Amino acid sequence: MNIILVYSPAGNDAVPNSMTWYKNLCEPLIDLGHNVIQVRLDIIEKSFNLKKSSPQFRTKFSEYLLDLVKKENQNQNIDLFFSYLMDVNIYPKVVSEIKKIGIPTANFSCNNIHQFYLTEEIAPFFDFNLHAEKEAKSMFQNIGANPIWFPMAANPKYYKQINTSFKYDVSFIGSEYAKRSNYIGNLLKNGVDVDVFGPGWKKKKTIKNIYKASKMLFSSNSEKQASYSAELNQHFYVANLIRKYSSNFNLPVSDLEMISIFNQSKISLGFLEVFLNHDSSSLPLVHIHLREFEAPMCGALYMTTYCDELTEFYEPDKEIVLYRNNQELLDKVQFYLKNEKAASKIRELGYKRAQSEHTCQKRLKEVLEKII
């Protein structure tokens, strides 16, 4: 098929030179034999000299994209318009105009469980909405959009075992967010050596931001007061934690370094909790990330938050290890650090399951059969 793919390759803009979505979305389409016409937001952002989250970018890019699709369709019949876009990137009318040309449209999105607002405006205009979290189905249906569950996966061409020895007892690769610091802090305080890599851990809030958060404690709006109070408390908790265990916290790592760390860690951690609309005073929700497939595919002993959806992909405590609270995480970490035979068995079974069933190529082949 001739597919126009509109996306940004970075999994996290705070990670230098990240190509997460090129590896896990674009390249697998090429591997399946499709002709992929890439429209990369990061490249266009530079050419426009506009941030892709700005209103000016949305206007200019909407015009640019529609013209490009029309021209490409004249040169070669386009079989699918496939995008990873948010409301701030394009106007809904662009999707409508593409559909009028006769091209099927599909948009992928993730993190819908806690930030559905990012695609809520454009979603109803697409023929198909590929959502990563199973529970997000009803969110799309409630606004008249057409959802298709498209679970996370990983590309085995990149995420694989390498010949190396263990360098870390326990590691975590990811941003400072939600309850992650609390789990990590509890492990460190109980003598577990955890090495952390990712955005936000070394970054200090400015005095201005702290003052703003402090000022909101006296707001008459009780919801804002609770939110900023929680934010301020979390800031000081993380700051004190990093001050005490500074050698355990590191800057973001590259895609290749991440794969090495998965391979060099006796245990690789994951955390599924997120806050609705990023409000740290709200009760945490859980959803699956790419890490749930990347780490086991590298042969890691992967240990993460319990989630019903995750049990559809792995057998708990046989292929990956799941925990429900701080104490259970601590107990299981200590057990597997002391029992290498049991740890090795989980690494082996998790690796086999990920490599055989949870590849991006397999996921994309299945979803394309549903929409074309």
N, C-alpha and C positions, 0 to 999 in steps of 0.2 A: 504493500500500500504506500501511497504518497501521503505523508503525515507532516503537517505543520505543527511543530512543538514550540510553544511559547513558555519560557521558564527562566528562572535564575538558578545557576548551578550550585550556589552555596547553600549548605544546610543551615549555617549560621553566619551572618555577615561579620560577626565579631571574630571568627576564625579565619586567619589569613589564608588566602588561596584555596579555600574550601571548594571542592568539586563534587560534593555529596550527591546532588541530584543529576549531575551529568552521569555519574557512575551508576546510580540506582534507578534512573528514569530514561534518560536519553540513550545511553549506550546499549542497554538491553533491548530497546526497540530496534536498533541497528542490528544487533545480534540475531534478532528474529527475522531479519531479511527485509525490513521496511526501509524505504527511502525517507529519511528524516530531514526536513528543512528546519533548521534551528533558528529561533528568534530569541536571543538571550537578553534579558532585561539588564544585566550588568553592563553589557557592551553598549546597549542603546542609552542607558543612563549616562555613560561617559560621553557618547556622541552628542547627546542633547545638552550635556552639562547641567542636568537637573536630577535631583533625588527622585527615585522611583515612587516615593511616598507623597510627593508634592502634587498639588492640584494642577500645576502647569504641566507636569509630566503626564498626568492622566489625560489632559486635553490633547497634547501633542502626540502622545503615543497612540491614542484611540484613532486619530486620523491616519497616522503612519501605518498602523497594523491593518486597518481595513484596506488601504491601498495595496499593501504588500500581498495580502491574501488574494485580492482580485487579480493581481499580476501573476502570482504563482499559479492560480487556477487556470489562467489563460495559457500559460506555458505547458502545464501538465495538470491533468485533472486531480484535484486534491480529494483524497478519500476521507480524511479526518482532520479536524482542527482540534488539537489536544493542548491544553494549557494548564499551567499551575499559576493562576492569577488571583488577585484579591481585589476588593472593591476599589481601593485607592489607585489601582493600575489602569483600569479601563472603564468606559461607560457601558452600561447594559445594552444600549442601542447598537453597539458594535457587534455584539454576539447575535443580535437579531438580524443585522444586515448580512452577516456571514451565513446564517441559516437560510436566508432568502436566496443566496447563491446556489443552495442545494448541498452544502457541505455539512455533514454531521458535526456537532460540537460536544466536547467533553472537557470538564474542568476538574482537576484534582485538588483536594485540599486536605490538610491534616490539622490537628489541634482544635478540631471543631467543638470538642467537649467543653472547653473553657473559653474559647474565643471565636464562637460562631459568627459574631458580628463582622469578622473580617471578610466574609464572602456572602453575607446574607442578601445583599442588594443584587449581585450579579447571578447568583445561583439559579433562580427560576428561569432565566433566559437561556440556559444551556440545555441541550437535549439530555445530557447525562452529567451527574455530579458524582465523581469517584471519591468516596470518603474513607479515610484510613481507620477510623474508630467505628466499631460495629454499632454502638449505641447512638451514633449521630444520625442514623437513618431517619428517626422521627423528626429531628430538627429540620431536615430538608423537606420532608413530607408536609410539615406544618406550614411551610411558606409556599407550597405548590411546586416545589422542585422535584426532580426525578433522581433519587439516589441509587448508587450501586456500591456495595461494600468492596473496597479495594485495599486489603490489609497490607501493612508494611512488610518489607522483605529486604534482602540484601543481595549484592552482586558477587557471586563466588569467584569471579575473575580477580577481584581485589581483596575481598574478605576471606582469608584462608590461613591455614597453619603455616608457620615458617619455622625453620630450624634454629631454635634459640633456647636459652636457659631462663629460669625464673629470676627476675630482678626485683619484683615487688611482691609483698605478701598480699596486699589488697589495694586495688586501684579504682578510681572513678574518673570518667572522662565526661565532662558536661558543665553547664553553667551553674552558678550559685543561684538557686531558685527554690521557692516553696520550703519543704521540710528537709531538704538535702543536708544542710549544715547541721541540723539537729541530730540526724542519724550518724553522720560522720563524726560529729563532736562526741557522741556517746561512745563510739568505737575507740576514738583516740584516748578518751579519759579512762577507758578500761584496758589500755595497753596494747591495742591493735594498731599496727603500723599501716596507715592508710595514705596513699599518695593520690592527690587530687590534681586534675589538669582541666582547665577550662576558663571561659570568660566570667568575669565578675568577682572571682575570689580575691584577686589582688587589688581590685579597683576600690578606691575609697570614695565615699560620698563627700561632696563638697560641703563646706560650712553653710552655704546658701541652701542646699537641699535639706540639711539637718535642721536648719532654722525654720524652713517651710514646714517640715514635718512636725516640729515642736509647736509651731504656731497653731497648726490644725488641731492639736490636742484640746484647744480652748474653743473650738468651733461649736456653734449651736446645733450643727447637723450631727446627730449621734452616729450615723453611718460613716460619715467622713472621719469623725473623731476616732471611731474604732479602727478604721482602716489605717490611718496615719499613726495611731498608737502602736498597732501591730508592726507596721513598717519600721518605726523607730526602734522598737524593742529588738526586732530581728537584725537591724543594722548593728547595734551595739553587741549583740550576741556573736555575730559573724566576725566583727572587728576584734573582739577579745579572743575568739577561737584562733584566728589567724595569727594574732600577736603571740599567743602561747605556743602554737605549733607551726611556726612560719615555714619551716623546712618541708612540711608536708603539702603545702599549697603552691601550685605552679601555674604559669601562664598557659593559654590555649596551645594545643599541639596540632600539627598538620595531619592530613588524612593518613599518610604513610606512618607517621609516628603513632597515631591512634592504633593502627593495626599491630604495630610492634608491641605496644603496651598491653593490648589484649593477650598477645601471645606470651608476654613476659610476666604476667600476673598469675599468682596462684588462685586468686579470686577476683573477678571483675564485678563491680557493683552497678546496680541500676535503681532508679527511683521513679515511680510512676505518678506520684502525687502532683497535682497542679491546682491552682486557685482560680475560681471562676472570675473572669475579667481581671485576673492578676490581683485580686483583692485578698491580701494576706490575712484579713480578719474573718474570711469566709471559711466554711468547712472544705477541706481538700477533696478533690475529685481524682480519679485515676484514669490514665489512658496510656496505650502502648506507644513506644517510640521506635525509631530505626534500630537503636542500640539492642533491642530484644532479639534482633536477628543478626546484626553485625558481629556481636561478641561471640555467641555460640558458633557462628560460621567460621570464626578464627580459632575454634577449639578451646575457648575460655570456659572456665567454670563460672557460669553467670548466675548472679544472685540478685533478685529484684522483688519489688512489692507484689503481694498477691493481687491478682485480678482475674475475674471469671473468664474474660475473653482470652487471656493468655493461656489458660488451660486447654483451649481449643487447638493450640499450636504445639504445646509441649506437655509432657507428663511431669507434673510437679515433683521435685525432689528425686527425680530419676534422670531427667534430661536438662533441667535447670532447677535452681533452688529458689523457693518463694518464702517470703516472710511477711508477717502482718503487723509487727510493731518493733520498737527499739530493742526490747529484750530478746525477741526471737531472732532478730538479725544478729545480735551479739553472740547468742548461743550457737547459731549455725556457722558463723564465721569462725569462731573458736574451734568448733568441732572439725570442720573441714581443713583448717590449717594444721590440725594435729593428726588427721587421718588422710594421708595422701592417696591411699588405695581407693578409698571411697570417692575422693575428689577426682581422681583420674577417670574413674568409671563414668561420672557425670559429664566430664569434659568430652569423653569419647561418644557417648550417646547423644548429647546435645549437638555436637558437631555433625554427626550423621543425619540427625533429623533436620537441621537447618540446611545442610547441603542438598538433601534429597527433596525437601518439600517447601522450603521458604526462600526460593530464589526470585529475584525480580523478573527474570525471563519467564518463569512459570506463571507468576501473578499476572504479568502483562498479556501473555498468551491467552489466559483464561478470561480476562476482562474484555479484551478485544473481540473475542468470539461472542460476547454478550451484546456488544454495541454496534458491531458492523455485520 
